[in-house]
Amino acid sequence: MARLLQASTASLARAVGFARSLVVYYGQPWRIRALGRHYASMVEPGDLVFDIGAHVGNQTRCLARLGARVIAVEPQPAFAAWLRRLFRGDARVVVVESAVGAKVGVARLYQSARTPTVATLSTDWMASVRAAKSFAGVRWEAPLEVPVTTLDALIEQHGLPQFCKIDVEGFEAEILRGLSRPIALVSFEYVPAAISIACEAVGLLAALGPYRFNATIGERRRFHWPAWRERATIEDWLRQRRPDERSGDVYARLESSGTS
């Protein structure tokens, strides 16, 4: 009886977490519109885009509606299944059920039933963010083994994307270690409580090509600076973030792919 109750409680928690993600990412139409305007300034019809950490597919759907071809990569089985249903019959979207890392193989994914947006492959990241107020209620479960691919392997199979969005809760630098050529435009999440990971990711991109950088804060789809900045500027700005500030995204653009 105790096991049955425990299993029922876990199933309910997963259902609640899934529903919460749907409400957060689909239940606020003004955010969806802002996301569309934001990406419309960077993505053109026919562009190939990688959505690494696609979750419930809100960003994949937005990009596909702009005419992009999207490779939606998601390691959580329930969310990958949702993506396959959501984009069933949509030739613009390919769903890949996998994590992404520095090398092809398998890895342990730590999921959180009630807060599935913070599923992660990084135990170091988990340790870093536990003390932050925004993560106070998060509980991670026993890990699940998932397949791991790399950006290089995805490029070999699907082509070089114009834009690669990365949202993977602390595994950003590991993903960029699996990339050997520059992508015109890359974005990745930064979390102030684990800001060293974002700085490391900036350095890895800078080693690949002449990138310039910008940032967005929270869910505001508006660039922090009117002009794109050098590596030193974004690194200094990231290090000034306080641990309990909102997370956001760093954008990296090759100088040759646009004007500053």
C-alpha positions in Angstrom: 0.0 0.0 0.0 2.8 2.4 0.9 4.5 1.8 -2.5 1.2 2.3 -4.3 0.7 5.6 -2.5 4.2 6.7 -3.2 3.8 5.9 -6.9 0.5 7.7 -7.0 2.0 10.7 -5.3 4.9 10.8 -7.8 2.5 10.5 -10.8 0.5 13.4 -9.4 3.6 15.5 -9.0 4.7 14.8 -12.5 1.2 15.7 -13.9 1.2 18.9 -11.9 4.7 19.8 -13.1 3.8 19.1 -16.7 0.6 21.2 -16.4 2.6 24.0 -14.8 5.0 24.1 -17.7 2.1 24.3 -20.2 0.5 27.2 -18.3 3.8 29.1 -18.0 4.8 28.7 -21.6 1.4 28.7 -23.4 -0.9 30.4 -21.0 0.6 33.9 -21.3 -0.1 35.1 -24.9 1.7 38.4 -24.4 4.9 36.5 -23.8 4.3 34.4 -26.9 3.9 37.6 -29.0 7.0 39.1 -27.5 9.0 36.0 -28.3 7.8 36.0 -31.9 8.8 39.7 -32.3 12.2 38.9 -30.8 13.0 36.0 -33.0 11.6 37.6 -36.1 14.5 40.1 -35.9 17.0 37.2 -36.1 15.5 34.3 -38.0 14.3 34.2 -41.6 12.1 31.8 -43.4 14.0 28.7 -44.4 16.7 29.1 -41.7 17.8 26.0 -39.8 17.6 26.3 -36.1 18.6 24.0 -33.2 16.3 24.2 -30.1 18.5 22.5 -27.5 16.3 21.8 -24.4 13.0 22.3 -26.2 10.9 21.4 -23.2 7.2 21.9 -24.1 8.0 23.3 -27.5 6.9 26.9 -27.2 10.1 28.2 -28.7 10.1 25.5 -31.4 6.6 26.4 -32.4 7.4 30.1 -32.5 10.4 29.5 -34.7 8.5 27.2 -37.0 5.8 29.8 -37.4 8.4 32.2 -38.6 9.3 29.7 -41.3 12.4 28.2 -39.8 13.2 24.5 -39.9 13.7 23.4 -36.3 15.6 20.5 -34.8 13.9 20.2 -31.3 16.2 18.3 -28.9 14.7 17.2 -25.5 16.0 14.5 -23.2 13.0 14.2 -20.8 10.9 11.3 -22.2 7.5 12.7 -21.3 8.3 16.0 -22.9 9.9 14.4 -26.0 6.7 12.4 -26.4 4.7 15.7 -26.1 6.8 17.3 -28.8 6.3 14.4 -31.1 2.5 14.7 -30.7 2.5 18.5 -30.9 4.5 18.6 -34.2 3.1 15.4 -35.7 2.8 16.0 -39.4 4.8 19.3 -39.3 7.6 18.9 -41.8 9.4 21.9 -40.4 10.1 20.2 -37.1 12.3 17.2 -36.3 12.2 16.0 -32.6 15.3 14.4 -31.2 14.9 12.6 -27.9 18.4 13.1 -26.4 20.6 15.2 -24.2 23.5 17.1 -25.7 27.0 17.2 -24.3 30.7 17.2 -25.1 30.8 13.7 -26.5 28.3 11.0 -27.7 27.3 8.5 -25.1 24.9 8.3 -22.1 24.5 10.5 -19.0 22.4 10.8 -15.9 19.5 13.3 -16.1 18.2 14.6 -12.8 14.5 15.5 -13.2 12.3 17.4 -10.8 8.7 16.3 -10.9 7.0 19.5 -9.8 9.5 21.8 -11.6 10.5 20.0 -14.7 12.1 23.1 -16.2 15.1 22.5 -14.0 16.0 19.0 -15.2 19.8 18.9 -15.4 22.8 16.7 -16.2 25.1 18.8 -13.9 25.4 17.9 -10.2 27.8 20.8 -9.8 25.1 23.2 -11.1 22.6 21.6 -8.7 24.9 22.2 -5.8 25.5 25.8 -6.9 21.9 26.8 -7.2 20.4 25.1 -4.1 21.2 28.1 -1.9 19.4 30.6 -4.2 15.9 31.6 -3.1 14.4 30.9 -6.5 15.4 27.2 -6.1 14.4 26.8 -2.5 11.5 24.5 -3.3 13.1 22.4 -6.0 13.7 18.7 -5.3 15.5 16.5 -7.8 14.8 12.8 -8.2 17.0 9.8 -8.7 18.8 10.1 -12.1 17.5 8.7 -15.3 20.0 7.5 -17.9 19.5 9.3 -21.3 21.4 9.2 -24.6 23.8 12.1 -25.3 24.6 13.5 -28.7 26.8 16.5 -29.6 26.3 19.7 -31.6 28.9 18.4 -34.1 26.9 15.2 -34.5 23.6 17.1 -35.0 25.3 19.3 -37.6 26.6 16.3 -39.4 23.2 14.8 -39.6 21.0 17.9 -40.1 23.3 20.7 -41.3 24.8 23.8 -39.9 22.1 26.0 -38.2 21.8 29.7 -38.5 20.8 29.9 -34.9 21.2 27.6 -31.9 19.3 28.2 -28.7 20.5 26.3 -25.6 18.5 26.0 -22.4 19.9 23.1 -20.4 20.3 24.1 -16.7 24.0 24.3 -16.2 25.3 22.1 -19.0 25.8 24.9 -21.5 29.6 24.8 -21.4 29.7 21.0 -21.8 27.5 21.4 -24.9 29.7 24.0 -26.4 32.7 21.6 -25.9 31.0 19.4 -28.4 31.1 22.1 -31.1 34.1 22.5 -33.4 32.9 25.2 -35.7 31.2 28.6 -35.2 27.4 29.0 -35.6 26.2 32.4 -36.8 24.0 33.0 -33.7 23.9 31.2 -30.4 21.9 31.9 -27.2 22.3 30.2 -23.9 20.7 30.7 -20.5 22.7 32.2 -17.6 21.8 31.6 -14.0 23.3 34.2 -11.6 23.7 31.6 -8.8 26.0 29.6 -11.1 27.4 32.4 -13.2 30.9 30.9 -13.8 29.2 28.4 -16.2 28.0 31.3 -18.4 31.4 32.9 -18.4 33.0 29.6 -19.4 30.5 29.3 -22.2 31.4 32.8 -23.4 35.1 31.8 -23.5 34.4 28.6 -25.5 32.4 30.5 -28.1 35.1 33.2 -28.3 37.6 30.5 -29.1 35.6 29.4 -32.1 35.3 32.7 -33.9 34.9 36.5 -33.7 31.8 36.7 -31.6 30.1 39.8 -30.1 27.6 39.5 -27.3 24.3 40.8 -25.9 21.9 39.6 -23.2 18.2 39.5 -22.3 17.0 39.5 -18.7 14.2 37.3 -17.5 11.3 36.9 -19.9 11.8 40.4 -21.4 12.6 39.8 -25.0 14.6 42.9 -25.3 18.4 43.2 -25.7 20.2 44.8 -22.8 22.5 46.9 -25.1 21.6 48.6 -28.3 24.9 47.6 -29.8 26.6 44.2 -29.5 29.6 44.0 -27.1 33.0 42.4 -26.8 33.7 39.4 -24.7 35.2 41.4 -21.8 32.1 43.5 -21.5 29.7 40.5 -21.3 31.9 38.7 -18.9 32.2 41.7 -16.6 28.4 42.2 -16.7 27.8 38.5 -15.9 30.1 38.6 -12.9 28.2 41.6 -11.5 25.0 39.6 -11.3 23.9 38.8 -7.7 22.9 35.2 -7.0 19.2 35.9 -6.4 18.8 38.1 -9.6 16.6 36.7 -12.4 18.2 34.5 -14.9 18.3 35.4 -18.6 20.0 34.6 -21.9 23.4 35.5 -23.4 23.4 35.9 -27.2 26.6 35.5 -29.3 26.7 36.6 -32.9 29.6 36.2 -35.3 30.8 39.7 -36.4 30.6 38.6 -40.0 26.9 37.7 -39.7 25.7 41.2 -39.1 26.5 44.8 -38.2 27.1 45.9 -34.6 
